[in-house]
Amino acid sequence: MRAWPVDRTILARRKKIAAAMRAILPSEAVIEPEAARRVYETDGLTAYRALPMLVVLPQNTGELSAILSYCFANNIKVVPRGAGTSLSGGALPLEDGLLISMMKFNKIKEIDFANRLAVVEPGVTNLAITRAVEHRGFYYAPDPSSQVACSIGGNVAENSGGVHCLKYGLTTNNILGCELVLMNGETVRLGGCHLDQTGYDLLALVAGSEGMLGVVTEVTVRILRAPESARALLIAFASNEAAGACVAGIIAAGIIPGGMEMMDKPAILATEDFIHAGYPRDAEALLIIELDGTPDEVDHLVGRVEAIALSHGATECRISSSDAERLSFWAGRKAAFPAVGRLSPDYYCMDGTIPRRELPAVLSGMQELSERYRLRVANVFHAGDGNLHPLILYDANKPGELERAEEFGADILRLCVAHGGVLTGEHGVGVEKRDLMPEMFSEVDLAQQIAVKCAFDEKQLLNPGKVFPTLHRCAELGRMHVHSGELRFPDLPRF
């Protein structure tokens, strides 16, 4: 593993910084021994690791504010971390920086059924919100595949979506307010318990900001009434192109399903071997489409979707007749990532988004790249909003395969951008895609984004090294130039 360049001066100050942290926190909330810090050295992008200089676990806003104030005054870099499920390296620590784990912020502070909202701390897991309100017939809509583990603070940082984001929106569409602490220790509130706010929509700016503007300490989320009825269709096709055309046809008909997912043949076979959900093994592509609403509405839409699917050459169409059967349709999709993990020692999960109409062309282009790089790829993605999740299969024990997988992934993202898409849908940029940002944004675009960062974090101490391919002092913004070949951050340490 290549060593991350280390600021020896700051490392020599570890003892002093640890002593300062113990003056703010209980001793057990300051993690100094190397073996204990090793737990935090990576996130979901496990190919990259770095041992944090020090780890702290605050449990209230006052403690966090004091920590950030100290770091601001002493120019100490900070990386905030939730559950560590980020797939883009968003929570990758720095060897010369402080890592702040937010997982002690784990309380559901208020549930207001009358106003359909809940106030939660950022360490609360996504699924825990639904579990807390489902006894009254409510739920929290965004449902990323990692919802059993990922934290709501991390969801805000990455603007996470999930299977049902097509109809119910991403995290930004499902939060009403948040409290966050800025790098200088100042606490601010954005939004609240009301449906709208005056002035600039800073709440939308924070959603998806990847922990670079402030550290979220409280989130007010919308909770929704569970639909009266929900049914799912499992639809098989003889080609990816036919399945992609069906997706476009359903949306063009004005139908917005609760969820619409697509899997290609490698993913179908892997999930069927793993879960035994009854997926057709002879299908080249599979759509899982869920429709929800009143019973009459759902029955009507099921008929329309079935007709559209058959008109696009569906070879098989199953319609759930019970809730248990509907959940069995989803069981394979929800377990697709671990299922594909059985096909290869390692896989690299990508995340790009394209216009729906470009699905056939991009899937064809991915197959060509697969042949060029001599690596298999399985596709599982949110077909309704064009959010692709190609899973590149490789073996890190074979020399050069990890590097080839990363090059393959970068070319997939370039392909997405070339077809009018974007670099990420819900995983974020992090360190994974930061050097690809010039593929999508001009120098002026990047300069404006960095200017926003500087307005919140003038010293650029908060989660540095993420998102932007170059680093400049905020004072230099007026004469900034960003070039794809001018990478000023250190090389990332591979595991």
N, C-alpha and C positions, 0 to 999 in steps of 0.2 A: 504493500500500500504506500502510495506517495504521501509524504508528510505535508500537512498544511503549513504554510509559512507562519511562524509564530512570532508575536511581538514579545520578546524576552523581558522587556521592561514591565509589561503588564503582568506577565506570568510571575515575575519576582514579587509583584504586589499582591499575589493571591492571599497570602496570610492577612495582610492589612485589610483587604476588601472583605474577606470572610469575617474578620473581627467586627468590621462596620456593619455587616449584615446581621451578625448575632446581637448587635445592639438594637436592631429593629425587629428581628424575628426570634422565636424560640430556637434554641440551639439545634434541635432535631430538624428544623426546617431549612438548615443550611447544609448542603451536601458537598463535602470537600474531598473525601478519600477517592482515589482514582477508580477503584472497583465500583463504587456506588455511582460515580458520574458516568461510568461506561454504559449504564442503562439508557442514558439519554443521547448517545452518540449518533443516532440515526433516526429517520422517520420511515414512512412507507416507501421512500425511494432508497432502498437498502444498499444500492451499489455504492453509495457515498456515505462516509462517516467522518466525524470530527469529534474529539473529546472536548466537552465544554470546560472552560476555565473553572467555573463554579456553578452550582445549581442551587436555586432558592425556591421555596414553596410558600408564598404568602397566602393568607386565607381571608383577607378583607381589603377593602379599597384603601384604607389608611396605611396599611403595611406596604401595599404596592406603590402608593404615591411616594412614601419615604424612600423606597428602594430606587425608584426612577429619579427622584430628586438628587440622590447621592450619585448615581451613575452620570446624570447630566452634568453635575458640578465637577466630576472627576474624569469626564470624557471616556466613560466605559461603555463599550458596545453591549447591546442587549438583544436577545432573541426570545420572544414570547412563544410558549408552546402549550398546546392543548393535549389531546390524547395521542398525538404523534402519528396519526393515520395519513398525513399528507403524502400524496404520490408524486409531488413535484419538488420535494426537498424544501418546502416552505418552512419547516421547523428544524432544518439542519443547523446545529450549533456552530459556534466559533471557538477556536482554542484560545483566543484572546478576548472572549466575551462572556458575559453573564447570561445563563439560561434561566428564564423565569417560567416554571411550571404553574399553570393556572388550575390544576385539577383539584385543589382544595376549595375552589369556588364552585361547590357542587350542590347548592341548595335551590329548590324551587320556592321562591319567596312569596308568590301570590298567584292564585288562580281565580279569575273573574269570569264566570260563565255567562253572566248577564251581558258583559261587554266583549265576550269572546276573545279573551287574551290571557296570557300567563307571563309572569315576570320571573325570569330564571337567571342563575349565575352561569358564567361561560363554561364551567366544567361539567355541567349537566349533559348527559348524552342525549343525542337526538331522539332515540326511541323512548327514553325515559319520560319525555314530555307527553307523548301519546299515552304511555302507560298510566300517567298521572291523571289523565282526563277522560280516558275511554269509558270509564264506568258511567259517565253522564252522556255518552254518545258523541264525544268530540275526539278530534285528533289533530296532530301537527302535520301539515301536508308534505314539506320537503322530506324525501326519504332516500338519501344516498345508500348505496349497497353496504356501506360500513356503519349504518345507523345504529347498530347495537353497541358500537364502540366509540364512534366519532363524537366530539363535543360540539355543543352549539356555538361556542366561541370560535372554534375552527371552521364551522359552517359559515359563520359571518365573514371570517377572514378570506375564505375561498369562494364565497357566494355559491354554496353547494346547491345541487338540484336533486336529481334522482328520477326514479321511474315516472312519477306523477307530475313532474315539472311542466310538461306540455300544457296541461289544463290549469294547474294550480300555481305555477310560477316557481321561481328560484327563491333562495333565502331572502333576497332583497324585496321580494313581493310579499313576504310573510313575516316581516318584522316591523314593528311600529316605533320602536325607540331603543336606545342603548346608552349606557354610561361607559365612558372610557377615560383612561388616564393618559395624558400626553407625556412625551419624553421628559419634559421639565418638571413632571410631578403634578401638573394642574389637572383637576378632574372636571370633565365637561359632560353635559347631557344633551343628547340629540333626540328629537321626537319625544314620544311619551305614550300615553294611553289613548290618545285621540287619533283620528283617521288621517289627519293631514297636519302640516306645520307651515308656518310662515317662513319667508326668507329662502335662502339656498337649501337645496336638498342634500345636506351633508351626510345624512343617514345612508343614502344611496352611494355616496362616495366611500364611506367606510366599508360597506358590504363589498367584498372582493378586493380590499386593499392589502391583503396578505400580511397583516400585522406590521405594516410599515408606517402607519399614521398615528396609532395609539394602541393601548392594550385594553380590550373590552372587559368590563367587570360586571356588567348586567345587561340583559337583553329582554325586551318586551316583545313577545311573539304573538301572532294571530293563532287562534285555534278555531277549527272549522267543525261544523256539524258533519258527522259521518253520513254519507249518502244513504238514502232509503234502500237502494238496490244497486248491485254491481254484478256484471257478468263479463266473462272474458271469452275471447275467441283465440284458438290456436290454429294458425293458418300456414300450410306448407306450400312451397313453391319449387319449381324445377330449376330456378336460376335466381341469383342475387338481383339481376336486372328487373325481373318480374316483381319481386318483392318490393324493390325500391319504387317501381312505377305504381304499385298498389298504395304505398304510403302517400305518394303525391296525390293519387286519385281520391283517397279518403279526405285529405285536408281540402282539396279543391272542391269537394262536395259540401263543404261547410261543417264537417263533423270534427269536433275536437274531443278525442278520446281522453279518458282519465290517464291512460298510459298506453304507449305504443312502442314496443321493443322489437329489435331484430337480431337474429343470430345466424351466422353462416354455418356450413356443414361441419368444420372442425369443432366449433363451439357446441353444436347440437350433439355430436357424438360424445364429446367429453362430458357434457352435463348429463346425458342419458346414462352413460356408464357409471356416473357418480351418484345421481339422485334417483334414477329409474322413474322419471316423471311421465313416461309414456310418449316421449317425443318421437316423431317418425324418423327413422334412421336413413331413409332413402331421400329425404328432402335436402335440397341444396341450400335453402334459406327458410327461415321460420319467423313468422310475425306473431307476437302475443299482444293482443289489443284488448284493453279493458274499457268498458263503457259504464258510466254510473249516472244516477239521477233517480227519478221516480220509476216505479216498475213499468208503467206504460211507456215512458220515454225510452227506457233501456231496451225494452222488447222491440220497439220501432227501430232504434238505431242499430241493434244487432242485425236485424233483417237487411238494413241498408248496407252495412259494412260487409255482410256475407255476399250480397249481390255484387258489390264493387270488387271484392276479392276474386270471385268466380270469373268476373269479366276480365280480370288481369291474369287469368291462367292458374289460379290456385289449384293444386292437386289434391288437397285435403283441407277440410274446414270443420273443426270441432267447436261446439259452443257449450260452455259450462252450464250444467243444470242444477248445480248446488254451490254453496260457498266453498265447501271442501274441494270440489273439483276446480273451481276458480283458483284457489290457493295452490293446488297441485300444478296448474299451468305455470304459475309464477315461481314455483319451488326451484326449478332448474335455472331460470334466469337469475334469481337471487344468489344461487350457489355457483354461478358460471366461473367466477374468478378462481376459487379454490379447485373447481373441477378441471379447469385448463391447467392448473398447477400440477396435475398428475401426469400430464403429457410430456413434461420436460423438467429438468432440474431447476430451471429458472425461467421467468417470463418478465417482460417489460410492458407495463400497462400504459398505453398512450391516451391522449385526450385532445382531440381537435374537433372543430364544429364546422359544418358546411351547409349551404342551402340544400333543402331536401331534394330538389330536382337534380342535384349533382351526385346523388348516391351511387347510381350505376357506374358513372365515369370514374369516381374516386375508388370504388371497390375494385374496378378493373385495373386502375393504376396501381393499387396496393398489391395486387397479385403479380404484376410485372416486377415491382420492387422486391417482392418475396423471392422471385426467381433470380433476380440479379444478386441479392445478398445471400442467397442460399440458406434462408431462414424461414421457418413456417410462421404463419400468422393466423390467429383466430379472431373473429370479429363479433363483439357483443356491444350493442349501442342503443342509445335512445333515438330510435328512428324518427319519432315525431318532430323533434327539434334539431335533428341532424348532428347530434353530439356523438361522435365516434369514440369507441374504446378498443382500438386494435391491441391484441395481446401478442407480442413478438416472443416466440419461443427460442431459447438459447441455453447454452451450458457454460456458465462462468468458469468452469474448470478447464475448458478448452481454450488455449491461447488465441486471443483476438476475437472471440465470439461476442463478448460484452461490447467491445468497441464497434463491432459490425452491427450489433443490435441497436446501439445508440445512433449510428449513422443511418440505419434503416428508419428508425423513429423520426429523426430530423427530416428525412426526405418525405415521410408521410405528412408531417406538418407543413412542409413547403408545398406539397400537393394540395393540402386543404386550402392554404392561402391562395394558391394559383387558381383554384376553382371558386373563389369568392368567399372563402371561409375565414376562420380565425384560429389562432394558435391553441386556444383552450376553451373548454366549455364550463368546467366546474372544478378541475384539479388545480388551477392556478398556474402561474409562470414559474415562481420559485427560482431554483437554480437550474432546473431541468431545461427550461425554454428561454432563459434570459438572453443567451447569445443568438437566439433566433428572432428576437424582437425587431431588429432592422429589416427582417424579411417582410414585416407587416407595417411598420411605422417609419416615417421619415425622421430626419434629424430634428425638424421643428416639432413633430408630434412627441418625440421622446423628451425634448427639452421642456415642453409644457407639462408633461407628466412628472418630470423631476421637480419642476417648480412647485407643483402641488405638494409633493413629498417634503420639500424644503419649508413650505408654509407651516407644516405640522411639526417637522423635525429638523430644525435648522442645522444641527451638527451631524445629521445623518448617522445617528447612533442606533436607531431602532431597526432591527432586522436588516443590517447592511449586507450587501452581496447578493440580494435577491432581486428579481424582476428586471433590473436595468443592466445592460451589457457594459456600461461604463460608469465610473464614479467621479463626480466633480464636486468641488466645494460649492455651496449654494451661492456664494458671492460671484462665482464665475458664470452664472447662468446667462448673462448677457452676451458672452462670447463662446458659448458652448458649441462643440461639434461632436457628434456621435458617429462613429464608423463601425461597421460590423467586424472589421478586422482588428480594431483597437480595443482589446479586452484588458481592462485594467485591474480586474479582480484576479486573485491567485487561482491557479488550477485547483479543481476540487479533488479531494482525496478519495480514491476508489478503494473499495473493500476487496 
